[in-house]
Amino acid sequence: MNIHSPDLNREPTRAEAEAALALLRRWAGDVTAEEVATLDPLVSRLIPGQEVSNYPALARAYPDAFEVDEAYKETMPDLQNGPSSLIKGAQQQIQHVGISNFRLPIRFHTRDNGDLTLETSVTGTVSLEAEKKGINMSRIMRTFYKHAEETFSFEVIERALDAYKTDLESFDARIQMRFSFPMKVESLRSGLAGYQYYDIALELVESAGVRKKIVHLDYVYSSTCPCSLELSEHARQFRGQLATPHSQRSVARISVLLEDGGDLLWFEDLIDRARAAVPTETQVMVKREDEQAFAELNAANPIFVEDAARLFTQALQLDTRISDFRVIASHQESLHSHDAVSVLTEGDTFAAESLDPRLFQSLFHVG
């Protein structure tokens, strides 16, 4: 008797595969799940409606006693550190990738009141080479926490930046720390005092091997319109008509590049510079004599938004600890339904042809 065996090396046709699949499905539909599993658990995935029925019964209780060892860690997937073949979109370098607004208490030196612990929002980013899929975001936080117990200075921030550049194998990096800095301010005439809070950010940027230390300060003040002041006085003089000039809460965002190797610039120093340039800072504690004094102070210092930018600039130019800088001023008009704004930069650090479309909106401060 001759037995003819099929050619096992022959590639089956699609028609043969469809016929085999139909036969397998028909068989699997007539037998128990145990019989299917005995043949091959994957067969159940071929049965319509039972694509994942081959999963084992899953435990529903949290495994308190389970411990992760190194061998188990090795089995865990890590897509962010996967090969470049996993990259989606254009395979290009990303200038900044990381985390924003993770918060923790940080201790800072101050000029006048010793050390202060302040809630701080941290942004940390690194560059990502074109052939790398991604970064492990949590490494930035873990690295930063290693330094979180230290009293912060730019030197400590530099150590944190060095550490996470090494951990993430990156060439450029940035750390930005934002916080609200309290400073006791005396009233103009009553002798009262209260805490003024200043939005401050410290930024350390490394690009192409060059590091820059930058301090940002938001300074809130009142601006009395010089034109409105003159028109009010004109109405009083020529028509005996009571009139008041308009003034409004205004904000200047002052960003300064610290001179490399220069003396320490305290937060209070930068605030003092801003106050000396434009003394009509909004007040904290006010009695009647303070309110009258503030009206007199505004009348003695009327400013357009252009004046404000130039006055702040003049004050910054006098400080040898400051290199490049930028002044952004926003006078949030009480006369108009729009704001008056100005931007003045000195040096290359802050020069830019394009501005964030929401930049001036971010200068809005509420009490």
Salt bridges, closest charged atoms under 4 A:
GLU16 OE2 - ARG10 NH2 3.15
GLU18 OE2 - ARG14 NE 3.06
GLU70 OE2 - LYS73 NZ 3.35
ASP112 OD1 - ARG111 NE 2.92
ASP115 OD2 - ARG107 NE 3.96
ASP115 OD1 - HIS109 ND1 2.70
GLU119 OE2 - ARG103 NH1 3.37
GLU150 OE2 - HIS147 ND1 2.91
GLU150 OE1 - ARG159 NH2 2.49
GLU155 OE2 - LYS213 NZ 3.97
GLU158 OE2 - ARG211 NH1 3.18
GLU158 OE1 - LYS213 NZ 3.56
ASP162 OD1 - ARG211 NH2 2.13
GLU169 OE1 - LYS132 NZ 3.84
ASP199 OD2 - HIS365 NE2 3.91
GLU203 OE2 - ARG174 NE 3.16
GLU203 OE1 - HIS216 NE2 2.79
GLU206 OE2 - LYS165 NZ 2.61
GLU206 OE1 - ARG211 NE 2.38
ASP218 OD1 - ARG253 NE 2.72
ASP218 OD2 - HIS365 NE2 3.01
GLU233 OE2 - ARG236 NE 3.58
ASP269 OD1 - ARG111 NH1 2.69
ASP269 OD2 - ARG321 NH1 2.81
ASP272 OD2 - ARG111 NH1 2.97
ASP272 OD1 - ARG275 NH1 3.32
GLU281 OE1 - ARG275 NE 2.75
GLU296 OE1 - ARG189 NH2 2.60
ASP319 OD2 - ARG273 NE 3.40
ASP319 OD2 - ARG321 NH2 2.92
GLU333 OE1 - HIS246 NE2 3.95
